Amino acid sequence: MKATARKLQSASDIAVRVDGIDWTQATAELDSQGCAVLKGLLTPDECGALAAMYPDDGHFRSRVVMGRHGFGRGEYKYFSYPLPDLIAELRPALYVHLAGIANRWNEAMGIDIRYPAAHAAFLKRCHEAGQTRPTPLLLQYEAGDFNCLHQDLYGEHVFPLQVAILLSEPGRDFTGGEFVLTEQRPRMQSRAEVVPLSRGDAVAFAVHHRPVQGTRGTYRVNLRHGVSRLRSGHRHTVGVIFHDAK
C-alpha cells in the first residue's frame, strides 16, 4: 500500500527538524541575498507522498493551468483546509523562525506592520480581514513548462517570506527547471539568483521586497521568483505561503 503524507506525518518530527536548521546561517543568507537554502527539510518518502497527492482533487480547493492566465506553462493546485498534516505542521514551525526576520526587515524599511510570534495569531488576522482561503500549493511541471517571474500577493495581509520545497530529484526526474529569484534595485540593473536544490531541499525567500544597506542608508529592493524552462521529465514542488487569500 502506498504511504500517504498524512500517515508519514504521524511518525515524523517536523518541528524538531525545522528547529535543527542552522537559522543563524539562514538568516545571514536571507539578509544578504534574499534567499536561503534549507537542506534536507523533507525525506524522500515525504517528497514522494506529497507529489503522489496531485491527481487526487479531494486534497485541493482549486486548480490553475498557468498558460490560460499568462503565468507560464504547467499547473498547480491550492490545498484545501484541513491541510495535509505534513503541510499543517511545516507552516507554523517555519513561521516561528521567520517572523523575527520579517519584523526586523519591516522596521528597517520603515513599515509599521509587525507579525505575531505564533502563526495561528497571524492567520487569525488574515481571516478577520476576509482572507480565509488556504494558500499552500502543489506545482507540477513537464518538459517545456516554466513559471514566469511573479509575487504571491493574495490580499492586504502578506507575510514577507515564503518557502518552496523541491519534491523531485534534478538530473533523475527532470532537467532544467531551476528556481530563479530576481532583485530589481533602484536606479540599477536587476540581479538574478539561480538557486540549486536537491530533492527534499527548501528555499526560503522574500515574497515582495527586502531591505538592503547602502552607502546612504537602507533602501528597498523588489523581488520576483519563478522557474526556468524544464528541458525534460517531471518536476513537483510544494509552496508554503504563510498568509491566506481572499
PEWOPE-V460325 format. One record per helix or strand of 2 or more residues. SS is the DSSP state (@ for helix, = for strand). FROM is the first residue (numbers start at 0). LEN is the number of residues. If there is no record, write none. Layout:
ss | from | len
SS | FROM | LEN
SS | FROM | LEN
This chain:
ss | from | len
@ | 4 | 6
@ | 13 | 6
@ | 22 | 11
= | 34 | 4
@ | 43 | 8
@ | 56 | 3
= | 59 | 6
@ | 65 | 3
= | 71 | 2
= | 74 | 5
@ | 84 | 24
@ | 118 | 10
= | 136 | 6
= | 145 | 5
= | 160 | 6
= | 173 | 3
= | 178 | 6
= | 190 | 5
= | 201 | 5
= | 208 | 6
= | 216 | 11
= | 229 | 11
